[in-house]
Amino acid sequence: MIRLLRSHKEIQFIVLSNIATMALNKRGMFEPYIKSFYINANDAIHIKLLKLEILTSLATESNVSVMIREFQVKHQHI
């Protein structure tokens, strides 16, 4: 599924929607791929929202500081 994120925007949306649903119950399946869900400046708003939903589902005490740093770096470059 992670490989499909590099596909066309329509496929990316469908894949992210499914991952968002699955991440609620199977967090461990997607934790190794957290960087795949980082938000890019050129992502469409609906893609950004899905990625944010996934990142929220995958946030733990051990990885939340890395996520926050990523958001801070992205925010500085926007």
N, CA, C and O atoms as CSV, one atom per row, in Angstrom:
chain,resi,resn,atom,element,x,y,z
A,1,MET,N,N,0.818,-1.197,0.000
A,1,MET,CA,C,0.000,0.000,0.000
A,1,MET,C,C,0.862,1.261,0.000
A,1,MET,O,O,0.517,2.259,-0.634
A,2,ILE,N,N,1.970,1.207,0.707
A,2,ILE,CA,C,2.845,2.376,0.794
A,2,ILE,C,C,3.383,2.741,-0.587
A,2,ILE,O,O,3.486,3.924,-0.913
A,3,ARG,N,N,3.723,1.759,-1.389
A,3,ARG,CA,C,4.216,2.025,-2.749
A,3,ARG,C,C,3.180,2.749,-3.595
A,3,ARG,O,O,3.534,3.565,-4.447
A,4,LEU,N,N,1.922,2.460,-3.371
A,4,LEU,CA,C,0.850,3.086,-4.143
A,4,LEU,C,C,0.717,4.582,-3.852
A,4,LEU,O,O,0.067,5.302,-4.610
A,5,LEU,N,N,1.323,5.050,-2.769
A,5,LEU,CA,C,1.250,6.466,-2.434
A,5,LEU,C,C,1.970,7.326,-3.469
A,5,LEU,O,O,1.755,8.536,-3.535
A,6,ARG,N,N,2.822,6.699,-4.275
A,6,ARG,CA,C,3.536,7.432,-5.320
A,6,ARG,C,C,2.757,7.449,-6.628
A,6,ARG,O,O,3.255,7.948,-7.637
A,7,SER,N,N,1.554,6.916,-6.623
A,7,SER,CA,C,0.721,6.845,-7.827
A,7,SER,C,C,-0.005,8.162,-8.064
A,7,SER,O,O,0.255,9.168,-7.403
A,8,HIS,N,N,-0.914,8.128,-9.018
A,8,HIS,CA,C,-1.725,9.305,-9.333
A,8,HIS,C,C,-2.486,9.779,-8.096
A,8,HIS,O,O,-2.735,9.000,-7.175
A,9,LYS,N,N,-2.842,11.021,-8.083
A,9,LYS,CA,C,-3.516,11.633,-6.926
A,9,LYS,C,C,-4.800,10.911,-6.533
A,9,LYS,O,O,-5.116,10.801,-5.348
A,10,GLU,N,N,-5.545,10.416,-7.531
A,10,GLU,CA,C,-6.793,9.713,-7.232
A,10,GLU,C,C,-6.513,8.411,-6.481
A,10,GLU,O,O,-7.215,8.074,-5.527
A,11,ILE,N,N,-5.497,7.694,-6.912
A,11,ILE,CA,C,-5.122,6.443,-6.244
A,11,ILE,C,C,-4.559,6.748,-4.871
A,11,ILE,O,O,-4.851,6.045,-3.904
A,12,GLN,N,N,-3.759,7.787,-4.785
A,12,GLN,CA,C,-3.184,8.189,-3.502
A,12,GLN,C,C,-4.290,8.484,-2.490
A,12,GLN,O,O,-4.184,8.092,-1.327
A,13,PHE,N,N,-5.323,9.155,-2.911
A,13,PHE,CA,C,-6.438,9.470,-2.021
A,13,PHE,C,C,-7.117,8.196,-1.513
A,13,PHE,O,O,-7.401,8.078,-0.321
A,14,ILE,N,N,-7.374,7.259,-2.397
A,14,ILE,CA,C,-8.023,5.998,-2.012
A,14,ILE,C,C,-7.145,5.216,-1.047
A,14,ILE,O,O,-7.629,4.688,-0.045
A,15,VAL,N,N,-5.855,5.144,-1.350
A,15,VAL,CA,C,-4.922,4.407,-0.488
A,15,VAL,C,C,-4.847,5.062,0.888
A,15,VAL,O,O,-4.917,4.377,1.908
A,16,LEU,N,N,-4.705,6.380,0.917
A,16,LEU,CA,C,-4.631,7.080,2.201
A,16,LEU,C,C,-5.919,6.923,3.004
A,16,LEU,O,O,-5.871,6.801,4.228
A,17,SER,N,N,-7.052,6.924,2.340
A,17,SER,CA,C,-8.328,6.715,3.034
A,17,SER,C,C,-8.366,5.348,3.696
A,17,SER,O,O,-8.807,5.212,4.838
A,18,ASN,N,N,-7.905,4.341,2.976
A,18,ASN,CA,C,-7.877,2.982,3.543
A,18,ASN,C,C,-6.869,2.869,4.673
A,18,ASN,O,O,-7.138,2.227,5.688
A,19,ILE,N,N,-5.712,3.489,4.502
A,19,ILE,CA,C,-4.701,3.451,5.562
A,19,ILE,C,C,-5.212,4.163,6.805
A,19,ILE,O,O,-4.992,3.693,7.921
A,20,ALA,N,N,-5.891,5.293,6.625
A,20,ALA,CA,C,-6.434,6.034,7.776
A,20,ALA,C,C,-7.382,5.164,8.577
A,20,ALA,O,O,-7.367,5.193,9.807
A,21,THR,N,N,-8.204,4.394,7.890
A,21,THR,CA,C,-9.140,3.495,8.571
A,21,THR,C,C,-8.395,2.354,9.251
A,21,THR,O,O,-8.676,2.022,10.402
A,22,MET,N,N,-7.461,1.766,8.550
A,22,MET,CA,C,-6.717,0.624,9.088
A,22,MET,C,C,-5.803,1.023,10.238
A,22,MET,O,O,-5.603,0.238,11.165
A,23,ALA,N,N,-5.246,2.227,10.193
A,23,ALA,CA,C,-4.304,2.666,11.217
A,23,ALA,C,C,-4.953,2.792,12.587
A,23,ALA,O,O,-4.269,2.742,13.610
A,24,LEU,N,N,-6.249,2.952,12.607
A,24,LEU,CA,C,-6.947,3.047,13.896
A,24,LEU,C,C,-6.852,1.744,14.675
A,24,LEU,O,O,-6.753,1.766,15.902
A,25,ASN,N,N,-6.880,0.607,13.983
A,25,ASN,CA,C,-6.866,-0.691,14.648
A,25,ASN,C,C,-5.539,-1.431,14.520
A,25,ASN,O,O,-5.219,-2.277,15.355
A,26,LYS,N,N,-4.766,-1.120,13.481
A,26,LYS,CA,C,-3.512,-1.840,13.236
A,26,LYS,C,C,-2.359,-0.854,13.124
A,26,LYS,O,O,-1.655,-0.806,12.115
A,27,ARG,N,N,-2.182,-0.082,14.165
A,27,ARG,CA,C,-1.160,0.960,14.193
A,27,ARG,C,C,0.222,0.420,13.850
A,27,ARG,O,O,0.956,1.034,13.074
A,28,GLY,N,N,0.575,-0.707,14.415
A,28,GLY,CA,C,1.906,-1.274,14.217
A,28,GLY,C,C,2.239,-1.566,12.766
A,28,GLY,O,O,3.410,-1.585,12.387
A,29,MET,N,N,1.233,-1.790,11.964
A,29,MET,CA,C,1.445,-2.104,10.562
A,29,MET,C,C,2.052,-0.906,9.821
A,29,MET,O,O,2.815,-1.091,8.874
A,30,PHE,N,N,1.723,0.304,10.240
A,30,PHE,CA,C,2.141,1.495,9.516
A,30,PHE,C,C,3.192,2.336,10.238
A,30,PHE,O,O,3.745,3.264,9.648
A,31,GLU,N,N,3.473,2.030,11.493
A,31,GLU,CA,C,4.463,2.803,12.246
A,31,GLU,C,C,5.824,2.875,11.565
A,31,GLU,O,O,6.453,3.933,11.602
A,32,PRO,N,N,6.310,1.794,10.941
A,32,PRO,CA,C,7.622,1.896,10.279
A,32,PRO,C,C,7.636,2.845,9.079
A,32,PRO,O,O,8.708,3.203,8.591
A,33,TYR,N,N,6.479,3.250,8.607
A,33,TYR,CA,C,6.377,4.076,7.405
A,33,TYR,C,C,5.898,5.495,7.697
A,33,TYR,O,O,5.356,6.160,6.814
A,34,ILE,N,N,6.092,5.954,8.909
A,34,ILE,CA,C,5.592,7.268,9.316
A,34,ILE,C,C,6.050,8.360,8.354
A,34,ILE,O,O,5.269,9.253,8.025
A,35,LYS,N,N,7.287,8.306,7.903
A,35,LYS,CA,C,7.800,9.350,7.006
A,35,LYS,C,C,7.018,9.419,5.703
A,35,LYS,O,O,6.985,10.469,5.060
A,36,SER,N,N,6.397,8.334,5.308
A,36,SER,CA,C,5.591,8.318,4.079
A,36,SER,C,C,4.354,9.197,4.201
A,36,SER,O,O,3.752,9.577,3.196
A,37,PHE,N,N,3.979,9.517,5.429
A,37,PHE,CA,C,2.767,10.291,5.662
A,37,PHE,C,C,3.057,11.754,6.015
A,37,PHE,O,O,2.142,12.515,6.330
A,38,TYR,N,N,4.327,12.137,5.961
A,38,TYR,CA,C,4.656,13.539,6.203
A,38,TYR,C,C,4.012,14.380,5.113
A,38,TYR,O,O,3.928,13.965,3.957
A,39,ILE,N,N,3.570,15.542,5.489
A,39,ILE,CA,C,2.839,16.422,4.591
A,39,ILE,C,C,3.813,17.235,3.745
A,39,ILE,O,O,4.771,17.817,4.253
A,40,ASN,N,N,3.544,17.259,2.455
A,40,ASN,CA,C,4.339,18.051,1.520
A,40,ASN,C,C,3.574,19.321,1.160
A,40,ASN,O,O,2.344,19.326,1.113
A,41,ALA,N,N,4.310,20.383,0.911
A,41,ALA,CA,C,3.682,21.664,0.587
A,41,ALA,C,C,2.805,21.578,-0.655
A,41,ALA,O,O,1.809,22.294,-0.759
A,42,ASN,N,N,3.164,20.712,-1.592
A,42,ASN,CA,C,2.389,20.620,-2.834
A,42,ASN,C,C,1.256,19.597,-2.775
A,42,ASN,O,O,0.593,19.361,-3.785
A,43,ASP,N,N,1.027,18.994,-1.625
A,43,ASP,CA,C,-0.109,18.075,-1.467
A,43,ASP,C,C,-1.416,18.861,-1.518
A,43,ASP,O,O,-1.503,19.972,-0.994
A,44,ALA,N,N,-2.420,18.280,-2.146
A,44,ALA,CA,C,-3.757,18.881,-2.129
A,44,ALA,C,C,-4.296,18.861,-0.702
A,44,ALA,O,O,-3.878,18.033,0.107
A,45,ILE,N,N,-5.209,19.757,-0.392
A,45,ILE,CA,C,-5.721,19.877,0.978
A,45,ILE,C,C,-6.337,18.577,1.479
A,45,ILE,O,O,-6.160,18.234,2.648
A,46,HIS,N,N,-7.056,17.843,0.629
A,46,HIS,CA,C,-7.666,16.596,1.090
A,46,HIS,C,C,-6.602,15.530,1.369
A,46,HIS,O,O,-6.812,14.666,2.220
A,47,ILE,N,N,-5.480,15.575,0.678
A,47,ILE,CA,C,-4.370,14.658,0.945
A,47,ILE,C,C,-3.694,15.054,2.254
A,47,ILE,O,O,-3.361,14.190,3.065
A,48,LYS,N,N,-3.492,16.344,2.463
A,48,LYS,CA,C,-2.891,16.826,3.715
A,48,LYS,C,C,-3.730,16.400,4.915
A,48,LYS,O,O,-3.191,15.957,5.929
A,49,LEU,N,N,-5.040,16.534,4.797
A,49,LEU,CA,C,-5.920,16.175,5.909
A,49,LEU,C,C,-5.869,14.678,6.208
A,49,LEU,O,O,-5.865,14.281,7.373
A,50,LEU,N,N,-5.830,13.851,5.176
A,50,LEU,CA,C,-5.731,12.404,5.391
A,50,LEU,C,C,-4.395,12.043,6.033
A,50,LEU,O,O,-4.344,11.229,6.955
A,51,LYS,N,N,-3.318,12.649,5.543
A,51,LYS,CA,C,-2.009,12.372,6.136
A,51,LYS,C,C,-1.975,12.797,7.595
A,51,LYS,O,O,-1.422,12.088,8.435
A,52,LEU,N,N,-2.555,13.938,7.900
A,52,LEU,CA,C,-2.605,14.406,9.288
A,52,LEU,C,C,-3.413,13.452,10.154
A,52,LEU,O,O,-3.041,13.182,11.296
A,53,GLU,N,N,-4.507,12.945,9.621
A,53,GLU,CA,C,-5.322,11.962,10.342
A,53,GLU,C,C,-4.505,10.701,10.631
A,53,GLU,O,O,-4.565,10.160,11.735
A,54,ILE,N,N,-3.754,10.240,9.655
A,54,ILE,CA,C,-2.927,9.040,9.836
A,54,ILE,C,C,-1.838,9.304,10.858
A,54,ILE,O,O,-1.622,8.495,11.760
A,55,LEU,N,N,-1.152,10.428,10.726
A,55,LEU,CA,C,-0.093,10.753,11.681
A,55,LEU,C,C,-0.634,10.847,13.100
A,55,LEU,O,O,0.029,10.425,14.048
A,56,THR,N,N,-1.816,11.389,13.249
A,56,THR,CA,C,-2.443,11.475,14.562
A,56,THR,C,C,-2.700,10.076,15.130
A,56,THR,O,O,-2.504,9.834,16.321
A,57,SER,N,N,-3.135,9.171,14.274
A,57,SER,CA,C,-3.392,7.797,14.707
A,57,SER,C,C,-2.116,7.070,15.095
A,57,SER,O,O,-2.126,6.203,15.968
A,58,LEU,N,N,-1.011,7.431,14.437
A,58,LEU,CA,C,0.253,6.734,14.666
A,58,LEU,C,C,1.108,7.376,15.749
A,58,LEU,O,O,2.145,6.824,16.117
A,59,ALA,N,N,0.702,8.519,16.262
A,59,ALA,CA,C,1.498,9.232,17.259
A,59,ALA,C,C,1.580,8.451,18.566
A,59,ALA,O,O,0.574,7.974,19.091
A,60,THR,N,N,2.792,8.334,19.072
A,60,THR,CA,C,3.049,7.708,20.371
A,60,THR,C,C,4.005,8.607,21.145
A,60,THR,O,O,4.533,9.577,20.601
A,61,GLU,N,N,4.220,8.289,22.385
A,61,GLU,CA,C,5.162,9.072,23.192
A,61,GLU,C,C,6.558,9.045,22.585
A,61,GLU,O,O,7.299,10.024,22.675
A,62,SER,N,N,6.911,7.933,21.972
A,62,SER,CA,C,8.272,7.799,21.446
A,62,SER,C,C,8.484,8.458,20.088
A,62,SER,O,O,9.623,8.763,19.735
A,63,ASN,N,N,7.424,8.687,19.317
A,63,ASN,CA,C,7.634,9.269,17.992
A,63,ASN,C,C,7.041,10.669,17.823
A,63,ASN,O,O,7.271,11.310,16.797
A,64,VAL,N,N,6.306,11.139,18.781
A,64,VAL,CA,C,5.634,12.436,18.623
A,64,VAL,C,C,6.637,13.584,18.526
A,64,VAL,O,O,6.374,14.560,17.824
A,65,SER,N,N,7.760,13.497,19.200
A,65,SER,CA,C,8.743,14.586,19.118
A,65,SER,C,C,9.333,14.678,17.711
A,65,SER,O,O,9.610,15.778,17.235
A,66,VAL,N,N,9.527,13.551,17.045
A,66,VAL,CA,C,10.024,13.550,15.663
A,66,VAL,C,C,8.985,14.174,14.739
A,66,VAL,O,O,9.325,14.952,13.848
A,67,MET,N,N,7.726,13.831,14.956
A,67,MET,CA,C,6.657,14.406,14.137
A,67,MET,C,C,6.582,15.915,14.315
A,67,MET,O,O,6.438,16.650,13.338
A,68,ILE,N,N,6.679,16.374,15.538
A,68,ILE,CA,C,6.598,17.815,15.813
A,68,ILE,C,C,7.758,18.546,15.144
A,68,ILE,O,O,7.571,19.617,14.567
A,69,ARG,N,N,8.955,17.967,15.223
A,69,ARG,CA,C,10.099,18.585,14.548
A,69,ARG,C,C,9.877,18.675,13.047
A,69,ARG,O,O,10.223,19.680,12.427
A,70,GLU,N,N,9.305,17.635,12.462
A,70,GLU,CA,C,9.014,17.636,11.024
A,70,GLU,C,C,8.039,18.758,10.675
A,70,GLU,O,O,8.233,19.461,9.682
A,71,PHE,N,N,7.004,18.928,11.474
A,71,PHE,CA,C,6.044,20.003,11.231
A,71,PHE,C,C,6.708,21.373,11.361
A,71,PHE,O,O,6.419,22.280,10.581
A,72,GLN,N,N,7.594,21.523,12.340
A,72,GLN,CA,C,8.273,22.788,12.527
A,72,GLN,C,C,9.183,23.117,11.352
A,72,GLN,O,O,9.227,24.261,10.901
A,73,VAL,N,N,9.909,22.118,10.855
A,73,VAL,CA,C,10.795,22.329,9.712
A,73,VAL,C,C,9.985,22.689,8.478
A,73,VAL,O,O,10.337,23.626,7.762
A,74,LYS,N,N,8.901,21.959,8.215
A,74,LYS,CA,C,8.056,22.241,7.061
A,74,LYS,C,C,7.458,23.639,7.166
A,74,LYS,O,O,7.381,24.367,6.177
A,75,HIS,N,N,7.034,24.006,8.376
A,75,HIS,CA,C,6.410,25.308,8.574
A,75,HIS,C,C,7.400,26.445,8.284
A,75,HIS,O,O,7.008,27.485,7.755
A,76,GLN,N,N,8.656,26.252,8.622
A,76,GLN,CA,C,9.667,27.283,8.390
A,76,GLN,C,C,9.918,27.491,6.902
A,76,GLN,O,O,10.294,28.587,6.486
A,77,HIS,N,N,9.714,26.449,6.091
A,77,HIS,CA,C,10.015,26.529,4.664
A,77,HIS,C,C,8.806,26.935,3.823
A,77,HIS,O,O,8.932,27.116,2.612
A,78,ILE,N,N,7.664,27.076,4.437
A,78,ILE,CA,C,6.459,27.421,3.676
A,78,ILE,C,C,6.327,28.918,3.527
A,78,ILE,O,O,5.372,29.396,2.915
